[in-house]
Structure formats: C-alpha cells, structure tokens
Amino acid sequence: MRPFHRILSGSLMALLLLTIWVSSPIRSHIPLEPGYWISVGETQEWGDHLPDWLKPYLSLQVEGDAQSVFSNNVSGAVAVGEENPLQIQAIHAGQTRVSLMLWETIPLQTVEIEAVEPKYLIPGGHSIGVMVHSDGIMVVGFAAITERNGQKICPAGEAGLEIGDRIVAVNEQPIASEDELSEVIHNTQGQAVRLEIVRNEEKMFFDLQPVFCPETNRFRIGLYVRDQVAGIGTLSFWDPITHAYAALGHIILDADTRQAIEVGEGQIVSAPVRSIQPGLPGSPGEKVGVFQEEGEINGNILKNSLCGIYGLNPSEIHNELNQNPMEVAYGRQVHVGKAEIFTVLEDEQIERFEVEIIRLYPGRTNGKNMLIKVTDPRLLNVTGGIIQGMSGSPIIQDGRLIGAVTHVLLNDPTRGYGVFMDHILENMPVLDAYQP
C-alpha cells in the first residue's frame, strides 16, 4: 500500500500546485510578463492582494544576489525584504532574474527585472506637425494605361509588383521622390527598365517595359505611388540632457497600404491648432492645425516604431504647466484611478484635462497598456473625447509621467488607450548627449 500512498500523495501535491498556480488571485497580482523595470530605491511588494493563507508558502528568490535588503553585502541590482519575502527593492542600476518560489524550493515563475536610475523628462502636450519622407517610393495602387488601340495594360502589375513595395532605384539609379521616378520612367522612351524594390525587408528586382500613355502624353508603368505623409500629432516628452523627443505613441502607417512607413527623412514642427472637429461614435474627430517651422519645435525624425516617432529637437522645449523635468513612472507603478493628460485645444496653449484609468493590460506590446476614459467636462464638450491629433498626449498620474495616449475607441470616443513609458523608452534609439 505504501507505493499507492506515495502515488496518491504525489497526485494530490501536483493537483494542489496546479490549483494554486492557475488560481486568479496569483495570476492577477504576480507579474507574469517576461520582465519589467523598477526605479533604484523603489520597493515593491508582489502579491499584496493575495489571500493571507497563501502568502506564507510563497517567497521570492533573486538569482546570485543577497537575499535581504538589510544585508551589508548586497551586490546585485535587486534584493528581497528580510521580513517580507514577497517584497523587493532596487539597490542599484542593473539586470537580474527573480523567481517566485513555492515552499522556497519549487519555482513557479521566473522574470527578468531591470533596475534603472530615476529618469526625469520635460512632459509634452505640444501640438506638432509631422512630415515623413519614406525610404523609397511606396506602391499604393495600380493604374492601367489605355493605349491608342484601346487596349489596357499595366506593366508594373504584370511584372509582379505588389502594393506596399518600396521602389528604391531604377536602372541602379537611386530614386527619392515621386517626381523623380516619373521623370526617369518617361526619359526611357519605352526602353526596358529594371526596378529595385524592397518587400518585407527583402531586396528584389523586376524587369518591365514602360508604355506610352496618350492621356498624359508620357511613358508610364501603371502605378500609384507615394513618397511622404503628413499630419498633426502631439509631443510626448523632451529630454533636456540628450535633446531627444518622443511623440505620437503609435507607429505611422501609410493610409492606403496600412504598412509602416520606413523613414528616409522626416521633420516635426510646431503646429498651432486652428479648429476642432469633435468626435462622434463611429466618426473620429480631429485637430486642424497649421505647420509653423519658426516655432520652438523643429526636429528631425530618426525612427518610426510601434510606440511612436523619435528624433532630436536641438532647441529647448518648455511646458508652462510643468517647467521642471518630471519623474518617469513605469508600468508597475501605474494604477487604476484618476490621472490627467496634457494636450492643446487652441493655438499653442497646453492644458491639463482629467481622465480615469479604468483597466490595465501590462502584458501587451501593441501600445494598448491602459484603457482610459475622458472625464473632464470641458474636454468632452469641445472634442467629445479623444480625437485624431491627440495621439502622443502625455498621461500623468501621481505627479509622474506614466505614458502617452495612443488610440481612440471608434464606437465610444470618450475612451481610448495609452502606452506605458516602459515601452516608449525601450523603443527609443540610443543617443549621446546633445552637442550644440
């Protein structure tokens, strides 16, 4: 009978472990993402909402580090509290691994933690004009050419080009604009050409022959193309040390292909708001602004990512609502409840408006870490909620910069999403301190 008892005991133990692990209290209050950031000097408690009966069986174990915050020989970035085994403190900048243990012997989950020095940035809210020139000429459609005999032909389509392809050269000659592409094709006078294109980061070549278009009196290959996009957005922050900025909170997509724009070169400028078109369910509103290159914002665009655009703005950027740099808070410090956003509704006047964070999605990497609801009466009256051009507006909670507005819910413009500062900073290009 003893083997049977051992089997039964082992089965019960396995069932207990499975029950504990899949129980909603643990999965709701213990971090399960691959990793997260914690500020040096900050103390966090994991599982503070777990039932009291469960806590004595759980503890944290730091890989290779001293196990007590109070230890004199703490060498790692993070240490575990002596009196509370579910409490960790960031000792100094660095990376480490922390495991959640059952009975101090059975690892339930291991996560990467990065302890970072407190970061201070100038919060944005400024209305900006964004101009992006793509790296190459993007194919956005096909246009069949009607020859004199009435026959319709589309050389580019028949050769195998696809919407979203980027034309970077013709006959080994680099192409930088729509007009340049049109001139090169016309000047062939119908002779065969070789197009160099990029598709899904892969270089490809296509041979085709332009045909004469009687309607335009030019040789063409049957394409609709685009070499730039422009629009209104909001600055998220500016770093007074590096002069780097982040804006928009989301990636810039081509309106027709819905593909990300590969930045060849780009620029952000001040863009005073001249009018507001309020949002309605099913119909997003928008800010209407005027590009103003002589304003305090005049920077380049170095990167277009899932969490926004990045670059350098050489001149100093000020925010009258918060003239001193504001401390950054990371995802683990954000909580459901009241917050505010900085944005512009008229001219260049940055204002603060009340919002509420109603749900958190810490594991997401699509720019939708926070579900927010606009509660400010004036903002609701003027815009109806979140509108186009508001993307990138910084979100402030407890006096710290926690993220930026990214999306609006089309069926309910009073609600939208925000991205954590963790992800904005992770996608930021590495830049040295600004050298004037």
C-alpha positions as CSV (number, residue, x, y, z in Angstrom):
1,M,0.0,0.0,0.0
2,R,2.9,2.3,0.5
3,P,3.6,2.8,-3.2
4,F,-0.1,3.6,-3.6
5,H,0.0,6.2,-0.8
6,R,3.1,7.8,-2.4
7,I,1.3,8.0,-5.8
8,L,-1.8,9.4,-4.1
9,S,0.3,11.9,-2.1
10,G,2.2,13.0,-5.2
11,S,-1.0,13.3,-7.2
12,L,-2.6,15.5,-4.5
13,M,0.5,17.6,-4.4
14,A,0.5,18.1,-8.1
15,L,-3.2,19.0,-8.0
16,L,-2.5,21.5,-5.2
17,L,0.3,23.1,-7.2
18,L,-1.9,23.3,-10.3
19,T,-4.8,24.8,-8.4
20,I,-2.5,27.4,-6.7
21,W,-0.8,28.3,-10.0
22,V,-3.9,28.8,-12.1
23,S,-5.9,30.5,-9.4
24,S,-6.9,34.0,-10.5
25,P,-5.5,35.7,-7.3
26,I,-2.0,34.7,-8.2
27,R,-2.2,35.3,-11.9
28,S,-3.8,38.8,-11.3
29,H,-1.3,40.1,-8.7
30,I,2.0,38.4,-9.5
31,P,3.9,39.8,-12.6
32,L,4.0,37.2,-15.3
33,E,5.4,39.2,-18.2
34,P,9.0,38.4,-19.4
35,G,10.3,41.4,-17.4
36,Y,9.8,44.9,-16.2
37,W,11.6,48.0,-14.9
38,I,11.8,49.2,-11.3
39,S,13.4,52.5,-10.2
40,V,16.5,52.5,-8.0
41,G,15.4,53.0,-4.3
42,E,11.9,51.8,-5.0
43,T,10.3,49.0,-3.0
44,Q,7.6,46.8,-4.4
45,E,5.5,44.1,-2.9
46,W,4.4,41.2,-5.1
47,G,1.0,39.7,-4.4
48,D,-0.1,42.3,-1.9
49,H,-3.7,41.3,-2.7
50,L,-3.2,37.6,-2.3
51,P,-5.2,35.8,0.4
52,D,-3.3,35.7,3.7
53,W,-3.4,31.9,4.0
54,L,-1.4,31.6,0.7
55,K,1.4,34.2,1.4
56,P,3.4,32.0,4.0
57,Y,4.0,29.4,1.3
58,L,5.4,31.9,-1.3
59,S,8.7,33.7,-1.5
60,L,11.0,35.5,-3.9
61,Q,14.5,34.4,-4.8
62,V,17.0,36.7,-6.5
63,E,19.5,34.9,-8.8
64,G,23.0,35.4,-7.5
65,D,22.1,38.3,-5.2
66,A,22.0,38.7,-1.4
67,Q,18.5,37.8,-0.1
68,S,17.9,40.8,2.2
69,V,17.6,44.5,1.7
70,F,19.3,44.9,5.0
71,S,22.3,42.8,4.1
72,N,25.6,44.6,4.2
73,N,27.0,42.7,1.2
74,V,24.2,43.3,-1.3
75,S,25.9,43.2,-4.7
76,G,23.0,42.7,-7.1
77,A,20.6,45.2,-8.6
78,V,17.6,43.8,-6.6
79,A,17.2,42.3,-3.1
80,V,14.4,40.6,-1.2
81,G,13.0,42.0,2.0
82,E,14.1,40.3,5.2
83,E,10.8,40.5,7.0
84,N,8.6,40.2,3.9
85,P,9.7,37.5,1.4
86,L,7.4,38.9,-1.3
87,Q,9.0,42.4,-1.2
88,I,11.8,43.5,-3.4
89,Q,13.9,46.7,-3.5
90,A,16.0,48.1,-6.3
91,I,19.5,48.6,-4.9
92,H,21.4,50.0,-8.0
93,A,21.0,50.0,-11.7
94,G,21.4,46.6,-13.4
95,Q,19.5,43.5,-14.5
96,T,18.7,40.3,-12.6
97,R,16.3,37.4,-12.5
98,V,13.7,36.9,-9.8
99,S,11.9,33.7,-9.2
100,L,8.6,33.2,-7.4
101,M,9.0,30.1,-5.2
102,L,6.6,27.7,-3.5
103,W,7.9,26.4,-0.2
104,E,11.2,28.1,-1.1
105,T,12.1,25.1,-3.3
106,I,9.6,24.9,-6.2
107,P,9.9,27.7,-8.8
108,L,6.6,28.8,-10.2
109,Q,7.7,31.7,-12.4
110,T,11.0,33.5,-13.2
111,V,11.1,37.0,-14.6
112,E,13.7,39.5,-15.8
113,I,13.9,42.7,-13.8
114,E,15.9,45.8,-14.7
115,A,16.6,48.3,-12.0
116,V,17.0,51.8,-13.5
117,E,18.1,55.2,-12.2
118,P,15.2,57.6,-11.8
119,K,14.6,59.4,-15.1
120,Y,13.3,63.0,-15.5
121,L,11.8,64.4,-18.7
122,I,10.0,67.6,-19.8
123,P,6.4,66.4,-20.4
124,G,5.0,67.2,-23.8
125,G,1.4,68.1,-24.8
126,H,2.6,70.4,-27.6
127,S,0.7,70.2,-30.9
128,I,3.2,69.2,-33.7
129,G,3.1,68.8,-37.4
130,V,4.7,65.6,-38.7
131,M,6.3,65.2,-42.1
132,V,7.8,61.9,-43.1
133,H,9.5,61.0,-46.3
134,S,9.7,57.3,-46.9
135,D,12.9,55.4,-47.6
136,G,12.0,54.7,-51.2
137,I,8.7,55.3,-53.1
138,M,5.8,53.3,-51.8
139,V,3.4,51.5,-54.2
140,V,-0.1,52.3,-53.1
141,G,-2.1,51.1,-56.2
142,F,-2.2,50.2,-59.8
143,A,-3.5,52.3,-62.8
144,A,-4.0,50.5,-66.1
145,I,-2.8,52.5,-69.1
146,T,-5.2,52.7,-72.1
147,E,-3.1,52.6,-75.3
148,R,-4.2,54.2,-78.6
149,N,-5.8,51.0,-79.8
150,G,-7.9,50.9,-76.7
151,Q,-6.0,48.0,-75.1
152,K,-5.4,48.4,-71.3
153,I,-2.1,47.4,-69.9
154,C,-0.3,47.6,-66.5
155,P,3.4,46.8,-66.9
156,A,4.1,47.0,-63.1
157,G,1.3,44.8,-62.1
158,E,2.0,42.2,-64.8
159,A,5.7,42.2,-63.8
160,G,4.7,41.2,-60.2
161,L,5.0,44.3,-58.1
162,E,2.7,44.4,-55.1
163,I,1.0,47.1,-53.0
164,G,3.4,48.1,-50.2
165,D,6.6,47.5,-52.2
166,R,9.1,50.3,-51.9
167,I,10.9,51.4,-55.1
168,V,14.4,52.4,-54.2
169,A,16.2,52.5,-57.6
170,V,15.6,52.4,-61.4
171,N,18.4,51.0,-63.5
172,E,20.7,51.2,-60.5
173,Q,19.8,54.9,-60.1
174,P,18.5,55.8,-56.6
175,I,15.0,57.3,-56.5
176,A,14.0,59.7,-53.8
177,S,10.6,61.2,-54.9
178,E,7.5,60.6,-57.0
179,D,8.5,63.3,-59.5
180,E,12.0,61.8,-59.9
181,L,10.5,58.3,-60.5
182,S,8.1,59.8,-63.1
183,E,10.9,61.6,-64.9
184,V,13.2,58.6,-65.0
185,I,10.5,56.4,-66.4
186,H,9.4,58.9,-69.0
187,N,13.0,59.5,-70.2
188,T,13.4,55.8,-71.1
189,Q,11.2,56.5,-74.0
190,G,9.8,53.0,-73.8
191,Q,13.0,51.1,-73.3
192,A,13.0,48.3,-70.7
193,V,13.9,49.2,-67.1
194,R,15.0,47.3,-64.0
195,L,13.3,48.3,-60.7
196,E,14.9,47.6,-57.4
197,I,12.3,47.3,-54.7
198,V,12.2,46.3,-51.0
199,R,9.4,43.9,-49.9
200,N,9.2,42.8,-46.3
201,E,12.9,43.9,-45.8
202,E,14.0,41.7,-48.8
203,K,15.6,43.3,-51.9
204,M,14.1,42.2,-55.2
205,F,14.4,43.2,-58.9
206,F,11.8,43.4,-61.6
207,D,12.3,44.0,-65.3
208,L,9.5,45.7,-67.2
209,Q,8.8,48.0,-70.2
210,P,7.1,51.4,-69.9
211,V,4.3,52.1,-72.3
212,F,3.1,55.4,-73.8
213,C,0.0,56.9,-72.2
214,P,-1.9,59.1,-74.8
215,E,-3.9,60.7,-71.9
216,T,-0.9,62.1,-70.2
217,N,1.5,62.2,-73.2
218,R,4.1,60.4,-71.1
219,F,5.7,56.9,-70.7
220,R,4.4,55.2,-67.6
221,I,4.4,51.8,-65.8
222,G,1.0,51.9,-64.3
223,L,1.5,52.7,-60.6
224,Y,0.1,55.0,-58.0
225,V,2.9,55.8,-55.6
226,R,3.5,58.0,-52.5
227,D,6.8,59.3,-51.1
228,Q,5.6,61.2,-48.0
229,V,2.9,61.5,-45.4
230,A,2.0,64.5,-43.2
231,G,-0.3,65.1,-40.2
232,I,-1.0,66.6,-36.8
233,G,0.1,64.9,-33.6
234,T,1.2,65.6,-30.0
235,L,4.7,65.6,-28.4
236,S,5.0,63.1,-25.5
237,F,8.2,64.3,-23.9
238,W,11.6,66.0,-24.5
239,D,14.8,65.0,-22.8
240,P,16.8,68.1,-21.6
241,I,20.0,66.1,-21.5
242,T,20.0,64.4,-24.9
243,H,17.5,66.8,-26.6
244,A,15.7,63.6,-27.8
245,Y,12.0,63.5,-28.0
246,A,9.2,61.0,-28.4
247,A,5.8,61.7,-30.0
248,L,2.5,60.1,-31.3
249,G,2.7,57.0,-29.1
250,H,2.0,54.8,-32.1
251,I,3.5,53.9,-35.5
252,I,2.9,55.9,-38.6
253,L,1.1,53.8,-41.3
254,D,0.5,54.5,-44.9
255,A,-3.2,55.3,-45.3
256,D,-3.7,53.1,-48.3
257,T,-1.4,50.1,-47.7
258,R,-1.6,50.1,-43.8
259,Q,2.0,49.3,-43.8
260,A,4.6,51.1,-41.6
261,I,6.4,54.0,-43.2
262,E,10.2,53.3,-43.4
263,V,11.6,56.7,-42.6
264,G,14.1,58.1,-45.1
265,E,14.0,61.6,-43.6
266,G,11.4,63.5,-41.6
267,Q,10.7,66.6,-39.6
268,I,8.4,67.7,-36.7
269,V,7.5,71.4,-36.3
270,S,5.2,73.4,-34.1
271,A,1.6,73.3,-35.3
272,P,-0.9,75.7,-33.6
273,V,-4.4,74.3,-33.5
274,R,-6.9,76.4,-35.5
275,S,-10.1,74.3,-35.1
276,I,-11.5,71.2,-33.6
277,Q,-13.8,68.7,-35.3
278,P,-15.5,66.8,-32.4
279,G,-15.6,63.0,-32.4
280,L,-18.8,61.0,-32.5
281,P,-19.5,57.3,-32.2
282,G,-18.2,55.8,-35.5
283,S,-16.7,59.0,-36.7
284,P,-13.4,60.1,-35.2
285,G,-12.8,63.8,-34.7
286,E,-9.6,65.6,-35.4
287,K,-7.5,68.7,-34.6
288,V,-6.9,71.0,-37.6
289,G,-3.5,72.8,-37.3
290,V,-1.1,74.9,-39.3
291,F,2.6,73.9,-39.7
292,Q,4.9,76.6,-38.4
293,E,8.6,75.9,-39.0
294,E,9.7,79.0,-37.0
295,G,8.3,77.7,-33.7
296,E,10.3,76.2,-30.7
297,I,9.7,72.7,-32.1
298,N,11.8,71.9,-35.2
299,G,13.3,68.5,-35.0
300,N,14.2,65.5,-37.2
301,I,12.7,62.1,-37.2
302,L,15.1,59.2,-36.7
303,K,12.7,56.3,-36.0
304,N,9.1,55.2,-36.6
305,S,8.1,52.5,-34.2
306,L,5.1,50.8,-32.6
307,C,5.4,53.2,-29.7
308,G,5.7,56.4,-31.7
309,I,8.3,58.5,-33.5
310,Y,11.7,59.6,-32.1
311,G,14.3,62.1,-33.0
312,L,16.3,65.2,-31.9
313,N,14.9,68.7,-31.3
314,P,18.0,70.9,-30.8
315,S,16.3,74.0,-29.3
316,E,14.9,73.8,-25.8
317,I,11.3,72.9,-25.3
318,H,9.2,74.3,-22.5
319,N,6.0,73.3,-20.9
320,E,4.3,76.1,-18.9
321,L,2.2,73.6,-16.9
322,N,5.4,71.8,-15.7
323,Q,8.5,73.9,-16.2
324,N,10.8,71.4,-14.4
325,P,11.6,67.9,-15.6
326,M,9.0,65.4,-14.3
327,E,9.9,61.9,-12.9
328,V,9.0,58.9,-15.1
329,A,6.9,56.1,-13.6
330,Y,7.0,52.6,-15.1
331,G,4.2,50.2,-15.7
332,R,4.4,48.6,-12.3
333,Q,3.8,52.0,-10.7
334,V,0.6,52.7,-12.7
335,H,-2.7,52.0,-11.1
336,V,-6.4,52.2,-11.9
337,G,-7.8,55.6,-10.9
338,K,-7.6,59.3,-11.6
339,A,-5.0,60.7,-14.0
340,E,-4.6,63.6,-16.4
341,I,-3.4,64.3,-19.9
342,F,-1.6,67.4,-21.4
343,T,-2.8,68.5,-24.8
344,V,-3.6,71.5,-26.9
345,L,-7.1,72.6,-28.0
346,E,-6.5,76.1,-29.2
347,D,-3.4,77.7,-30.8
348,E,-0.3,76.5,-28.8
349,Q,-1.9,76.6,-25.3
350,I,-1.2,73.3,-23.4
351,E,-3.9,72.5,-21.0
352,R,-4.4,69.7,-18.4
353,F,-7.6,67.5,-18.5
354,E,-8.9,64.9,-16.1
355,V,-9.1,61.3,-17.3
356,E,-9.5,58.0,-15.5
357,I,-7.5,54.8,-16.0
358,I,-10.2,52.1,-15.9
359,R,-8.2,49.0,-16.8
360,L,-4.5,47.9,-17.2
361,Y,-3.0,45.5,-19.7
362,P,0.6,45.2,-18.6
363,G,1.5,42.3,-20.9
364,R,0.6,44.0,-24.1
365,T,3.2,45.3,-26.5
366,N,0.8,46.9,-29.1
367,G,0.6,50.3,-27.4
368,K,-2.6,49.4,-25.5
369,N,-1.4,49.1,-21.9
370,M,-4.1,51.3,-20.4
371,L,-7.8,51.8,-21.1
372,I,-8.6,55.4,-20.3
373,K,-11.8,57.4,-20.1
374,V,-12.1,61.1,-20.5
375,T,-13.9,62.6,-17.6
376,D,-13.1,66.3,-17.9
377,P,-16.3,68.2,-18.8
378,R,-14.5,70.8,-20.9
379,L,-12.6,68.3,-23.0
380,L,-15.8,66.3,-23.5
381,N,-17.7,69.5,-24.6
382,V,-15.0,70.6,-27.1
383,T,-13.8,67.3,-28.6
384,G,-16.2,64.6,-27.5
385,G,-13.3,62.7,-26.0
386,I,-10.1,61.5,-27.7
387,I,-9.6,62.7,-31.3
388,Q,-7.0,62.4,-34.1
389,G,-4.1,64.7,-33.4
390,M,-4.3,63.9,-29.7
391,S,-2.1,60.8,-30.1
392,G,1.1,61.2,-28.0
393,S,-0.5,63.4,-25.4
394,P,1.4,62.6,-22.1
395,I,-0.5,60.8,-19.3
396,I,0.3,62.0,-15.8
397,Q,-0.5,60.2,-12.6
398,D,0.6,61.0,-9.0
399,G,2.8,63.7,-10.4
400,R,4.7,61.4,-12.6
401,L,4.9,60.8,-16.4
402,I,3.4,57.3,-17.0
403,G,2.8,57.1,-20.7
404,A,1.0,58.6,-23.7
405,V,-2.4,58.4,-25.4
406,T,-2.4,56.1,-28.5
407,H,-5.8,55.1,-29.8
408,V,-9.5,56.0,-29.5
409,L,-12.4,53.6,-29.4
410,L,-14.4,54.4,-32.6
411,N,-17.7,53.3,-31.0
412,D,-17.0,55.4,-27.9
413,P,-14.7,58.4,-28.4
414,T,-14.8,59.1,-24.6
415,R,-12.5,56.1,-24.2
416,G,-9.1,55.1,-25.7
417,Y,-5.8,53.5,-25.0
418,G,-2.4,54.6,-23.6
419,V,1.1,53.1,-23.8
420,F,3.4,52.7,-20.8
421,M,6.6,54.7,-20.6
422,D,8.4,51.4,-20.3
423,H,7.6,50.6,-23.9
424,I,8.2,54.1,-25.2
425,L,11.7,54.2,-23.7
426,E,12.5,50.7,-24.8
427,N,11.9,51.6,-28.4
428,M,13.9,54.9,-28.2
429,P,17.1,55.0,-30.2
430,V,20.3,55.2,-28.3
431,L,21.5,58.8,-28.5
432,D,24.5,60.5,-26.9
433,A,24.1,63.8,-25.0
434,Y,23.3,66.7,-27.4
435,Q,26.3,68.6,-28.6
436,P,25.4,72.1,-29.8
